Structures are given as structure tokens and as C-alpha cells.
């Protein structure tokens, strides 16, 4: 009994390659979904920030206009 061959996984044939390809594709899909969620979070954060800046600018313009 060769213990090295009993506990190692050596890909043999086309079917084992498909398993690795499927795992790689699943990881790529997960990475793409994570990147998509991150882009959405960044867009929402930027929108909130620009909304705050816009409100600040409007209030400032109103104060300055009323003081003239």
C-alpha cells in the first residue's frame, strides 16, 4: 500500500478537468458579484455625499442672497 497515492488527488481524464473549470467559474462569478455590489455601494455613497454638498451649497447661497 502506497500511502502517498492514497491521500493525494491526481486529476485523470477530462471529467476531473471539468470539475476544476466549474470551480474556477464559480469563483469568478462570486468575484464578479462582489465587485458589482461594491460598485453599487460606492455609487450610493457618492450620491449621498453629493446630495449633502448640494444641500450645503444651496443653504450657503440662500444665506448669501438674503444678506444682499
N, C-alpha and C positions, 0 to 999 in steps of 0.2 A: 504494500500500500504506500503510495507516494503522497505524503501529506500536502506537498506544495500544490499539486494538481487538484486535490480535493477541495481546497479552500480558495482557489483563485478562479476568476471568471475570465475565460478566454473566448472572445467572440468567434463564432464559427458560422459561416454561411451568411446568406442575405438577410434572413429574419432577424438576426441579432443586430445588424446594422440599422434596420428599420426602427428597432426599439430606441437606439441611441439618437436617431434622427427625430423620432417623435418626442423624446425628452428634450432635445435641443429646441425644437419648435415650440414646445410648451413653455420653456424658459424664455424664449424670445417673445412669445405672446404676453407672458406675465410682465416682462420688462417694458413692452410697448404700452400695456395698460397702466403700469405705474407711471411711466413718463407722461401719458395722457392725463392722468389725474393730477400730476404735478403741474402740468401746463395750465390746467383749469384753475388750480389753487393760485398760481401766480397771476393769472388774468383777473380773478376775483379780488385778490389783494391789491393789484394795481388799480382796479376800478374803484375800490373803496378809498384808496389813497387819493386818486384824482378827484373823487367826489368831495373829500374833506378839503382839498386845496381849492376847489371851485367854490365851496361854501365860504371858506375863509376869505377868498378874493372878493366874493360878492358882498360880504359884510364890510370888508375894508372899503370897497368902492362906495357902498352906501353911506358909511360914516364920513368919508371924504366929501361926497356930493352934498351931504346935509350941512357940512361945515362951511361950504362956499356961500 
